[in-house]
Amino acid sequence: MSRTAVIAGVGPGLGASLAHRFDAEGCSVGLFARSSAYIDLLAEELDDAVAAAVDVGDSEAVARGFETVREALGPVDVLVFNASAAA
């Protein structure tokens, strides 16, 4: 059975690297970012991934994001909180 990992704060650096690593290990991957432009493309590169536009500062958006992931991929086993504020 595949595990599901959610990465909150996915961009082209560490977040994308983590997504590729979880994918290589056979995990399904949920991708959260404020903008869906990048994560939609990244999800297409991965074997089993879903992208959700989520601002982690908005609790309702976070709840909707997890609902999207659970509906598509099942229960979440791992959460990586990689979100940060640009300085």
ABEGO torsion letter per residue (X at the ends): XBBBBBBBGBBABAAAAAAAAAAAAGBBBBBBBABAAAAAAAAAABABBBBBBBBAABAAAAAAAAAAAAAAAEBBABBBBABBBBX
